[in-house]
Amino acid sequence: MKRREPSSLRSARWFGPADLRSFGHRSRAMQMGYAPEEWTGKPVIAILNTWSDLQPCHAHFKHRVDDVKRGILMAGGFPVELPAISVSESFVKPTTMLYRNMLAMETEELLRSHPVDGAVLMGGCDKSTPGLLLGATSMNLPAIYIPAGPMLRGNWQGKVLGSGSDSWKYWDELRAGRITDQDWLGIEGGIARSYGTCMTMGTASTMTAIAEAVGMVLPGGSSIPAADAGHIRLSSESGRRIVDMVWEDLTPQRIQTREAYENAIAVAMAMGCSTNAIIHLIAMARRAGHAIGLDDFERYSRIVPVIGNVRPSGNTYLMEDFFYAGGIRALMNEIRDHLHLDCLTVSGRTLGETIEGARVHNADVIRPLSNPVYGQGSLAVLKGNLAPSGCVIKPAAMDQRFLKHSGPALVFDDYPSLKAAIDDETLDVTADHVLVLRNAGPQGGPGMPEWGMLPMPKKLLKEGHRDMLRLSDARMSGTSYGACVLHVAPESFIGGPLALLRTGDIVSIDVEARSIHMEVSDEELAQRRAAWTPPAPRYERGYGVMFSRHIQQADEGCDFDFLRTEYGAPVPEPAIY
C-alpha cells in the first residue's frame, strides 16, 4: 500500500513552514519539554480521552491513556492527549442525551482546530461512543475507537447481579415488600464491582459492538472486559495501529459505507441490543452520508434472530460470559450470511478476514441460528395513528402476552405526576391498562431522558404483576426490559398525536403486524388538535436554546439539523496566519 509523504501530514501545516507563526508553534511545543525530533516528520495523534472523576465507566482511562501513548510512540507517532466531555450516564442530568451532540461538536472541532493527523477515541459509556464517532466521522481524519469495556459481574448473597436490569428487578421487589432495606443496601454495594460500562447488554455494550461492526474498533476489542489485561494490550495496539492508518490515509469515509452500517444493524439485532441503537445508528449513518432509517431496522428485525443470550433479552448471562464464549467475533461469524464481509475495518483487513476462524466456546451464551434466544431481531418498529413516524419496542425482553394487546390509557403529562401516582395503592389501574407518559421526547424531556421504562404501579406489584404495556416518547436504558413502547414520533411536546391521547382511550398494539393505534375517530382527533395548546419552551437561554431549536426527532437520529452532512458547504481547514 502506498504510504503518504511526511510533508503531506496535516500537522506539517503547523510545524513545517519557516515563518513566524510556525516558529511560535515549535517554540511552544519546546516550552512543554518536547524536542523537534519528537514530532518532525511524524504523525501527530490526538487521544480524545473522556475520563473524569465523575465517570465510573471510564475510571481506568486515566491509566489506559498511557498505554495508548506507549503504542503510538512504539509505532513512530507523536501522541497528544485532548480531554473531552465525559457524558457520564450515572451522574449527568437531566440526561446525557442532551449532551451527545455537544460531544460530537467538541470532537469535530478539537480535531479540526489542533495540529493532528489522526485520532484515538476513548469512550464506552452510552453516549460517548456515538458522540465521539459522529464528530470523527464529520472531520474524517484517520480514527480508531477504544471501547471502555464492560465491568465485572455483580454479586450479592451468591447471586450474580447485572447492572441496570437487576436494579429495576430488585427495586420492584423492595416496593412489593419482598426484600428488606438491608437487602437493598447489599445490592447497592455489590452490583458494580469494578470500573467499566454496564455488563448487561445495555446501550454501552450495544454501541461498542456496533462501533466494531461498522469497522472502527480492532477485531474483538468491543468484547474485552475493562478489568482484563487484554484491555491494556488493546489500548497499546490501537495506539500502534492509528499511526499506520495515518500513513495509509485510512479515513472513516473509506470504512463507513452503507454496507458497514447494514452490518451494524444485523449485529445489533443478533446481540439483543438496546433500543437506543436505533437513534444513534441513524445519526451516525447519516453523518457518513447514508440514508439509514427505521425501515432498515425493520427489514433486519424480520430476518436476524437474537442469538446473544445476555441480559436483559437473555435471562442468565452477562458480558463477561459473552467474552469467554467467544465474544463479538464469534457472534459475527455465526451470522456471517447476513453480513457484508468485504467491508474494510480499521485493522486494514476486511470484516470477513477479521472473523475468520472465530469459534463459539459456549453455545448457550452465543446461540446457533438454529436455537435462537428469540426468533426475530431484538427490536421492532411500530407505526400507526399514535406514531405516524414510528416508535420502537423490544419484543425479546418483555412478557409475550403483550405482543398483541388493547387496553385503556392512563395518561400522565410529566414524570413527577406519574411518580406520585404509581405509589398510590388506591390508583384505579389494572394490568390491562396502558401506562402513558408524554412530554418526554427530544424537546419535551428535554433531551429525551431514559424514563421510558415507566415504573410499575405499587398496587400491581403487590398483586404479583411484573409487566404491563407502557408507552412514551422517551427512551429507556438498554439494561431495561418490559413491554415498553418508546421513541413515539413525532413527540407530544411539538404536537405529535400522543399529545391528543386521553385517559380512558383504548390503545392497541400488534407487534407482529407492526401496528399501534388509539381507537379514536379522525373527527374527534381533529377537535382535540384544534383545542391543543403548545407548552412553553423548556429553555430561554444557553445551550438548551440551541438544542431545542435544532434537535431532530427520534426517527431522524436526534442529530442537530445543522450538523447533517448535507447542511451547507464543507467546513474548510483552519487558516494559519
C-alpha positions in Angstrom: 0.0 0.0 0.0 1.3 3.4 -0.9 2.2 5.5 2.1 1.9 9.3 2.4 5.0 11.5 2.5 5.7 13.3 5.8 5.3 16.7 4.1 1.7 15.8 3.3 0.8 15.4 7.0 -1.8 17.8 8.3 0.4 18.7 11.3 3.1 19.9 8.9 1.0 23.0 8.2 1.5 24.0 11.8 5.1 22.8 12.4 6.8 22.8 9.0 6.9 26.3 7.4 9.9 28.6 8.0 7.7 31.5 9.1 6.9 33.4 12.3 3.7 31.6 13.1 5.3 28.1 12.8 8.2 29.4 14.9 5.5 30.1 17.6 4.1 26.6 17.3 7.5 25.0 17.5 8.7 27.1 20.4 5.5 26.5 22.4 6.0 22.7 21.9 9.5 23.1 23.2 8.2 25.1 26.1 6.4 21.9 27.2 9.7 20.0 27.0 9.4 18.4 23.6 12.3 18.3 21.2 11.8 18.8 17.5 13.0 15.3 16.9 9.9 14.0 18.7 7.4 15.5 16.2 9.3 16.2 13.0 8.2 14.0 10.1 5.9 12.0 12.4 2.1 11.7 12.6 0.7 13.7 15.5 -2.0 11.6 17.1 -4.8 13.2 19.2 -6.1 11.0 22.0 -9.6 12.1 22.9 -10.0 11.0 26.5 -13.4 11.1 28.1 -12.1 10.3 31.6 -13.4 12.3 34.5 -13.7 12.0 38.3 -17.5 11.6 37.8 -17.3 8.9 35.1 -17.1 5.5 36.7 -17.3 3.7 33.4 -14.1 5.4 32.2 -12.2 5.4 35.5 -9.4 3.3 34.1 -8.9 5.7 31.2 -6.6 7.8 33.4 -4.2 4.9 33.1 -5.1 3.4 29.7 -4.2 6.7 28.0 -0.5 5.9 29.0 -0.9 2.5 27.2 -2.2 4.3 24.1 0.7 6.7 24.2 3.1 3.8 24.5 1.7 2.2 21.4 1.8 5.5 19.4 5.4 6.1 20.4 6.4 2.5 19.5 5.0 3.0 16.0 6.8 6.3 15.5 4.0 8.7 16.2 3.7 11.7 18.5 0.8 11.4 21.0 -1.1 14.3 22.4 -4.0 13.9 24.9 -7.0 16.1 24.5 -9.7 15.9 27.2 -13.3 15.7 26.0 -16.7 15.9 27.9 -17.3 12.5 29.6 -21.2 12.4 29.3 -21.4 10.1 32.4 -24.7 8.2 32.3 -24.7 7.7 36.0 -24.4 11.4 37.0 -25.2 13.8 34.2 -28.8 15.2 34.4 -31.4 15.7 33.1 -30.0 13.2 30.6 -26.7 12.5 28.8 -28.7 12.6 25.5 -28.9 16.3 25.9 -25.1 16.4 25.5 -24.4 13.7 22.9 -24.3 16.3 20.2 -22.2 18.6 22.3 -19.6 15.8 22.5 -19.9 15.3 18.7 -19.3 19.0 18.1 -16.4 19.1 20.5 -14.8 16.1 18.9 -15.1 17.5 15.4 -13.7 20.9 16.5 -10.9 19.6 18.7 -9.6 17.6 15.7 -10.1 20.4 13.2 -8.5 23.2 15.3 -5.4 21.3 16.5 -2.3 20.2 14.6 -3.3 16.5 14.5 -3.2 13.8 11.8 -5.2 11.1 13.3 -7.2 10.3 16.4 -7.7 7.6 19.1 -11.2 7.9 20.6 -11.6 6.7 24.1 -15.2 6.1 25.1 -17.7 3.5 26.0 -20.4 4.9 28.3 -23.7 5.1 26.4 -23.5 8.5 24.6 -19.7 8.7 24.4 -19.5 6.1 21.6 -21.9 7.8 19.2 -20.8 11.3 20.2 -17.1 10.6 19.5 -17.8 8.7 16.3 -20.2 11.4 15.0 -17.6 14.1 15.4 -14.7 12.0 14.0 -16.8 11.0 11.0 -17.6 14.6 10.2 -13.9 15.6 10.5 -12.8 12.5 8.5 -9.3 12.2 9.8 -8.0 8.6 10.4 -9.6 7.5 13.6 -9.8 4.4 15.8 -12.1 3.7 18.7 -11.2 2.1 22.0 -14.2 0.9 24.0 -14.0 1.1 27.8 -15.2 -2.5 28.1 -17.8 -3.9 30.5 -17.3 -4.1 34.2 -17.1 -7.4 36.1 -20.2 -9.3 37.2 -22.0 -8.0 40.2 -22.6 -10.2 43.2 -24.9 -10.2 46.2 -25.5 -13.2 48.6 -24.1 -15.5 46.0 -26.4 -14.2 43.3 -25.0 -12.8 40.0 -26.1 -9.2 39.5 -26.4 -7.4 36.2 -26.2 -3.6 36.3 -29.5 -1.8 35.5 -31.5 -5.0 34.9 -31.2 -6.1 38.5 -31.6 -2.6 39.8 -35.1 -2.4 38.3 -35.9 -6.0 39.3 -35.0 -5.6 43.0 -36.4 -2.1 43.3 -39.8 -3.6 42.3 -39.2 -6.4 44.9 -38.5 -3.8 47.6 -41.6 -1.8 46.7 -43.6 -5.0 46.8 -42.2 -5.8 50.3 -40.4 -8.9 49.2 -36.9 -7.8 50.2 -35.7 -5.7 53.1 -34.0 -2.3 53.2 -30.9 -4.2 54.4 -31.0 -6.4 51.3 -31.3 -3.3 49.1 -28.1 -1.9 50.7 -26.3 -5.1 49.9 -27.4 -5.0 46.3 -26.3 -1.3 46.1 -22.8 -2.3 47.2 -22.5 -5.4 45.1 -23.9 -4.5 41.7 -21.0 -2.5 40.4 -17.7 -4.1 41.4 -15.2 -2.6 39.0 -14.6 0.2 36.6 -16.2 -0.3 33.2 -19.5 0.0 31.5 -22.7 -1.9 32.3 -22.1 -5.6 32.0 -25.6 -6.3 30.7 -26.4 -5.8 27.0 -27.2 -2.2 27.7 -26.6 0.8 25.4 -22.9 0.8 26.2 -22.2 -2.7 25.0 -24.6 -2.3 22.2 -22.9 0.7 20.9 -19.4 -0.6 21.3 -20.4 -3.7 19.4 -21.9 -1.5 16.7 -18.7 0.5 16.5 -16.8 -2.7 15.9 -19.3 -4.0 13.4 -19.0 -0.7 11.5 -15.3 -1.3 11.4 -14.0 1.4 13.8 -12.6 -1.0 16.5 -9.8 -3.5 16.3 -11.1 -7.1 15.9 -12.6 -8.4 19.1 -12.0 -5.1 21.0 -15.6 -4.4 21.9 -16.0 -7.6 24.0 -12.9 -7.3 26.3 -13.9 -6.6 30.0 -12.5 -3.4 31.3 -10.5 -5.1 34.1 -8.9 -7.7 31.8 -5.2 -7.4 30.9 -6.3 -7.8 27.3 -7.8 -4.3 27.5 -4.4 -2.9 28.2 -3.0 -4.7 25.2 -5.9 -3.4 23.1 -5.1 0.2 24.1 -1.4 -0.2 23.1 -2.3 -2.0 19.9 -4.8 0.7 18.9 -2.0 3.3 19.5 0.3 1.4 17.2 -2.4 0.9 14.5 -3.5 4.5 14.3 0.0 5.6 13.2 -0.1 3.2 10.3 -3.7 4.3 9.5 -2.4 7.9 9.1 0.3 6.8 6.7 -2.3 4.7 4.8 -4.8 7.6 4.9 -7.4 5.2 6.1 -10.3 7.5 7.0 -13.8 6.9 8.4 -15.2 7.7 4.9 -13.4 4.7 3.5 -14.6 2.4 6.3 -18.1 3.6 7.0 -20.0 2.6 3.9 -23.7 1.9 3.8 -22.9 -1.8 3.8 -20.9 -1.3 7.0 -24.0 0.2 8.7 -26.2 -2.6 7.5 -23.6 -4.9 9.2 -24.1 -2.9 12.4 -27.9 -3.3 12.3 -27.6 -7.0 11.8 -25.1 -7.4 14.7 -27.3 -5.2 16.9 -30.4 -7.4 16.2 -28.4 -10.6 17.0 -26.9 -9.1 20.2 -30.3 -8.4 21.7 -29.5 -4.7 21.5 -30.6 -1.6 23.3 -33.5 0.3 21.8 -31.1 3.3 21.8 -29.2 1.7 19.0 -31.8 2.9 16.5 -31.4 6.6 17.4 -27.6 6.5 17.5 -27.1 4.4 14.4 -29.4 6.5 12.3 -27.5 9.6 13.3 -24.1 8.0 12.7 -25.0 6.6 9.3 -26.4 9.9 8.1 -23.3 11.7 9.2 -21.4 9.3 7.0 -23.8 10.2 4.2 -26.1 7.2 4.2 -29.9 7.4 4.5 -30.3 4.7 7.0 -33.8 4.8 8.6 -36.4 2.8 10.6 -37.3 0.7 7.6 -33.7 -0.7 7.5 -34.1 -1.8 11.1 -37.5 -3.3 10.4 -36.0 -5.3 7.5 -33.2 -6.8 9.6 -35.6 -7.4 12.5 -37.5 -9.9 10.4 -34.5 -11.9 9.3 -31.8 -11.8 12.0 -32.8 -13.5 15.3 -31.4 -12.8 18.8 -28.5 -15.2 19.5 -26.7 -13.3 22.2 -28.1 -14.8 25.4 -27.2 -11.8 27.6 -29.5 -10.0 30.0 -32.0 -8.4 29.6 -33.0 -10.2 26.4 -31.4 -13.3 27.7 -32.1 -14.4 31.3 -28.8 -15.7 32.7 -25.5 -14.4 31.2 -23.6 -11.1 31.3 -20.9 -9.5 29.0 -18.1 -11.3 30.9 -19.7 -14.6 29.9 -20.1 -13.3 26.4 -16.4 -12.6 26.1 -15.4 -16.0 27.4 -17.9 -17.6 25.0 -16.0 -16.1 22.0 -17.1 -12.5 22.0 -18.2 -10.3 19.2 -16.1 -12.1 16.5 -17.7 -15.4 17.3 -21.2 -13.9 17.2 -20.5 -12.2 13.8 -19.1 -15.5 12.5 -22.4 -17.1 13.4 -24.4 -14.6 11.4 -21.9 -14.2 8.6 -24.5 -15.0 6.0 -26.3 -11.7 7.0 -23.1 -9.6 6.8 -21.2 -7.8 4.0 -17.9 -9.5 4.6 -15.9 -7.3 2.2 -16.3 -4.2 4.3 -12.9 -2.6 5.3 -12.1 -2.2 9.0 -9.5 -0.1 11.0 -7.3 -3.2 11.0 -6.7 -2.7 7.3 -8.4 -6.1 6.7 -12.0 -6.9 5.7 -14.6 -7.8 8.2 -14.7 -11.3 6.7 -10.9 -11.7 7.3 -11.2 -10.5 10.9 -13.8 -13.0 11.9 -12.4 -16.0 10.0 -12.0 -18.9 12.3 -13.7 -17.3 15.3 -15.3 -20.0 17.4 -18.1 -20.2 20.0 -17.0 -21.7 23.2 -20.4 -21.8 25.0 -23.3 -22.4 22.7 -25.8 -21.3 25.3 -24.3 -17.8 25.6 -23.8 -17.3 21.9 -26.5 -19.5 20.3 -26.5 -21.0 16.8 -29.1 -19.6 14.4 -31.0 -22.9 14.8 -31.5 -22.3 18.5 -32.0 -18.5 19.0 -32.9 -16.7 22.2 -35.7 -15.0 20.2 -36.9 -15.9 16.7 -36.7 -12.4 15.3 -34.4 -9.4 15.9 -34.1 -7.6 19.2 -36.3 -4.6 18.2 -39.5 -3.9 16.3 -40.7 -0.7 14.7 -44.4 0.1 15.1 -46.4 2.7 13.1 -50.0 3.9 13.3 -52.1 6.9 14.2 -50.3 7.3 17.6 -46.9 7.2 16.0 -47.0 8.1 12.2 -43.2 8.5 12.1 -42.7 5.3 14.1 -41.9 4.0 17.6 -39.9 1.2 19.0 -40.4 -1.9 21.2 -38.1 -4.7 22.4 -40.1 -7.9 22.0 -37.3 -10.1 23.2 -37.3 -8.6 26.7 -41.0 -8.4 27.6 -43.9 -10.5 28.7 -45.0 -12.1 25.5 -48.7 -11.7 26.3 -48.4 -8.0 25.5 -47.3 -8.6 21.9 -50.9 -8.1 20.9 -52.9 -6.0 23.4 -55.6 -3.5 23.8 -56.3 -1.5 26.9 -57.4 1.8 28.3 -54.8 4.5 28.6 -53.7 6.0 31.9 -52.1 9.3 30.8 -49.5 11.5 32.6 -48.1 14.8 31.3 -44.9 14.8 33.3 -42.8 12.4 35.3 -43.4 13.9 38.8 -47.2 13.3 38.4 -46.5 9.7 37.2 -44.1 9.0 40.1 -46.6 10.3 42.7 -49.5 8.3 41.2 -47.8 4.9 40.9 -47.1 4.6 44.6 -50.8 5.3 45.4 -52.2 1.9 46.2 -55.7 3.2 45.6 -54.8 4.1 42.0 -57.5 3.0 39.5 -55.3 0.7 37.4 -55.3 -2.9 36.2 -52.7 -4.9 34.4 -54.6 -4.3 31.2 -54.2 -0.6 31.4 -51.7 1.2 29.1 -49.5 3.5 31.2 -48.6 6.6 29.2 -46.0 9.3 29.8 -45.7 12.2 27.4 -43.7 15.4 27.0 -40.5 13.3 27.5 -39.2 13.4 23.9 -36.2 15.3 22.4 -37.6 18.7 23.1 -40.1 17.8 25.8 -37.8 15.9 28.1 -35.7 17.9 27.4 -33.2 15.7 25.8 -35.4 12.5 25.6 -34.4 11.1 29.0 -34.4 7.3 29.8 -37.8 7.5 31.5 -39.5 5.0 29.1 -39.4 2.0 31.4 -42.2 3.5 33.4 -42.3 2.2 36.9 -45.0 -0.4 37.7 -47.8 0.8 40.0 -47.2 -0.5 43.5 -50.8 -1.8 43.5 -50.0 -4.1 40.6 -46.6 -5.2 42.1 -48.4 -6.3 45.3 -50.9 -8.3 43.2 -47.9 -10.2 41.6 -47.7 -8.4 38.3 -44.2 -7.5 36.9 -45.1 -6.2 33.4 -47.7 -4.1 31.7 -47.9 -2.2 28.4 -46.2 1.2 28.8 -46.0 4.0 26.2 -43.9 7.2 25.9 -41.9 9.5 23.6 -38.9 8.9 25.9 -36.1 6.5 25.7 -35.2 3.7 28.1 -31.9 2.3 29.3 -30.6 -0.7 27.3 -30.4 -2.5 30.6 -34.2 -2.1 31.0 -36.9 -4.6 30.0 -40.7 -4.9 29.8 -43.5 -4.1 27.3 -42.3 -0.5 26.8 -43.2 1.3 23.6 -40.6 4.1 23.1 -39.5 6.9 20.9 -43.0 7.8 19.7 -42.6 10.3 16.8 -43.4 13.0 16.4 -43.2 13.7 20.1 -46.1 15.1 22.0 -44.3 18.3 23.0 -44.4 19.6 19.4 -48.0 18.4 18.8 -47.5 14.7 17.8 -50.6 12.6 18.1 -49.6 11.4 21.5 -50.4 14.9 22.7 -54.1 14.2 21.9 -54.4 10.9 23.8 -56.7 11.0 26.8 -57.1 8.8 29.8 -59.6 6.1 29.0 -58.9 6.0 25.3 -58.2 2.5 24.0 -54.7 1.9 22.8 -53.9 -1.2 20.7 -50.6 -2.7 19.6 -49.9 -5.7 17.4 -46.1 -6.3 17.3 -46.4 -9.0 14.5 -48.4 -6.6 12.4 -46.0 -3.7 13.5 -49.0 -1.5 14.3 -50.0 0.9 17.1 -53.3 2.8 17.3 -55.5 4.8 19.6 -59.2 3.9 19.0 -60.3 7.5 18.5 -62.0 8.8 15.3 -60.4 11.2 13.0 -63.1 13.7 13.7 -62.5 13.6 17.4 -58.8 13.9 16.9 -59.3 17.0 14.8 -61.4 18.6 17.5 -58.7 17.8 20.1 -56.0 19.2 17.9 -57.9 22.4 17.5 -58.1 22.7 21.3 -54.4 21.8 21.9 -52.1 24.5 23.2 -48.3 24.1 22.7 -46.4 24.0 26.0 -43.9 26.7 27.0 -40.3 26.3 25.8 -38.1 24.4 28.1 -35.2 26.8 27.8 -34.9 30.6 27.2 -31.0 30.9 27.1 -27.8 28.9 26.7 -27.1 25.6 25.2 -30.6 24.4 25.9 -32.0 27.0 23.4 -29.7 25.8 20.7 -30.6 22.2 21.5 -34.4 22.9 21.4 -34.2 24.9 18.1 -32.1 22.4 16.2 -32.7 18.9 17.6 -34.3 16.4 15.1 -36.9 13.8 16.1 -36.1 10.3 17.2 -36.8 8.7 13.8 -34.1 11.0 12.3 -31.5 10.2 14.9 -31.8 13.2 17.2 -28.9 15.0 15.5 -28.8 18.7 15.2 -30.1 19.8 11.8 -27.0 22.0 11.1 -24.6 19.1 11.7 -26.1 17.0 8.9 -23.5 16.1 6.3 -25.5 17.8 3.5 -26.1 21.0 5.5 -24.1 23.8 3.8 -20.7 23.7 2.2 -17.9 21.5 3.8 -16.0 23.2 6.6 -12.5 24.3 5.4 -9.3 23.7 7.2 -8.5 26.4 9.6 -6.5 29.4 8.4 -3.0 29.7 9.9 -1.5 33.2 9.8 
